[in-house]
Amino acid sequence: MSRRRSAVIVIDMINTYDHADAELLLPSVEKAIPPMVDLIGHARAQQIPVIYVNDNFGEWRSHHGEILETALAGPHADLVEPLRPDDASLFVVKARHSIFYETPLAYLLSQLEVGNVVLCGQVTEQCVLYSALDAHIRHLKVTVPQDAVAHIHADLAEAALQMMRINMNADIVNSSSVTF
């Protein structure tokens, strides 16, 4: 089985922004949304899988529809609407920082024959970093479009991107340079 196919992974963007660091995060999210929208659109046009991996916010009964409805009913629906999953999008619910921790994502990627994950979303210095490491140790190629990830702390985000590039051999590029 060849694992050369790419998938775009959208991390934690279905969000109410009702948390302690939201005010620090929101300006970066607003900047990252247009490149994310373009990246997702480009992937969909090429029939590249788009997989949303999203926090369940501690609501263990939550499913993706409920998470989306809650976020769209919140005060920051304008940040969620442009990134709304379409009918072809896949959705994995997570409970911790890594998109792989205790989720079926590794199995899903194997079934889709994915060998390269393109990580976009939030937060660069947390969930994106930990997910990149977990992808790397699973022998997946990692691509991170630096303009399509949002951060709380710019200095930590820059360090995280550098760690991904150096320690995980991740491709750190602009979203317009992503090839599938």
N, C-alpha and C positions, 0 to 999 in steps of 0.2 A: 504494500500500500504506500503510495507516494504521499508525503505530507508537505506539498509545496504550495498549496492554496493559502490565500490570506483570508482573514476575517477582521472586521472592525469591531472592537469592543468599546462600548460606551459605558463609562463607569460613573455611577451615582448621579446622573444628571436629572433623573426624575426625583425632584427634591422640593420640599416645602421651605427650605432655608430657615428653619425654626431651630437653630442651634447656636451655641455660644460664639462660634467664630464666623457666623454668617456675614456680619457687617464687613469683616476683613476680606471675606471670600468673594462677595458679590461684584466688586469692580472687575476682578479678574475673570469671573464667569461671563460677565457682559462682553468682555473683549474676546473670549474664547468661543462664544456661541457661533458667530458667523463662519469662522473656519471649520468648526465642527459640522455645521449644517452642510457646507460645501463638501466636506470629506464624506459624510454619510450619503449625500446625494450622488457623489461620484461612485461610491461603492455600490449603491443600489443600481445605478445605471449599468454597471459592469457585472451585475448579479453576484457580487461578493457578499457573503453573509454579514449581516449587521446584528450583533448580539448585545443587548442591554443587560448589564450586570449591575444590580441596584441593591442598595441597603434596604432592609425591610423595616427599619426604624423600630425594631423590637416588637413589631406586631406579627406574631407568629401565624396568625390566620391570614395574613396578607398574601395576595397574589398580584400579578402585575397590573391587572385592571384596577384593583383597589388602590394600589400605590399611585398609579397615574391619575386616577380621579381625585385623590386627596391632594396631590401636588397641583393639579389644574384648578382646584377650588381654593388654593392658598393665595397669599398676597403676591407671590412671585410667579404666577402662571405664565407671564410673558417670557420668562426664562425657560419654561418647560415646553410650551406649545411648539416652538420651532424645531424641537428635538423629539417630538412625539413619535413613538414607534409606529411603523406602518404594519399592515397585515402580514408582510413577509418577515418582519423582524422577529428574532428569537429573544427570550427573556429568561434570565436566571436571577433568582433572589439570593442575596448573600446576607450574612449577619456580622461579618467582621471586615477588616480592612482589605485583605486579599480577595480577588475575584475567584480564586481557586479554593480557598479554605472552606472545607465542608460543603462544597457545591458540586454539582455534576458537570461543571464546565470542562474539565479535562476530558471526560468521556465524550461530551458533545463535540469538542474540537477534534477528537480522534475520529468520531463518526463522520464528521464533515471533511476529514483529511486535511485539516488546517495545520500548516507548519510555520506560519507567520501571523502574529497578532499585532494589530495596529491599535494601540491604546490611546483613547481620548477620554476626556471627562475631568473628574475632580477627585481628590485633591492631589496635585502633583507630588508633594512631599510626604504624602501618606498613602492613600489607596493605590495611586498610580505606581509609585515606587515599589510598594510591597507586591503588587500584582506583576510588575515587570520582573522582579526577582523570582517569584514563583513560576512565571512563564519560562524564564531562563533555565531554572533547575529542571524543568520538564523538557528541555531541549527544543524549545520553540524559539524561533527568531522573533525579536521584539523591535517594533517600530513605534516611536513616540513623536507625533507631530507637536512640536513645542508650542505652536500657536493655538492648538486645540486642546490644551490642558489648562486647568485653572488652579490657582494656588491661594493659600492664606498668607504665607510669608515668602516674598520674592527671593530673598537670599537662600532660604532652605529649598525652594523650588529649583533654583539654579544649581545648587549643590546636588539635589536629587537627580536632575537631568545629567549632570556630569558623572555621577555614580553609575547611572544606567548605561551611559556611553562607554565609560572606562571598564567598569566591573562586570557588566552584562553584555558587552558588545552590541548594545542597542543602537539602532539607527535613530538619531535625533535629527529631525528634519522639519521643514515647514510643511503644513498640510498640502499645499499645492505641489509639493515634490513627491508625495506618496505615490508609489506604484504598487499595483497589486499583482 
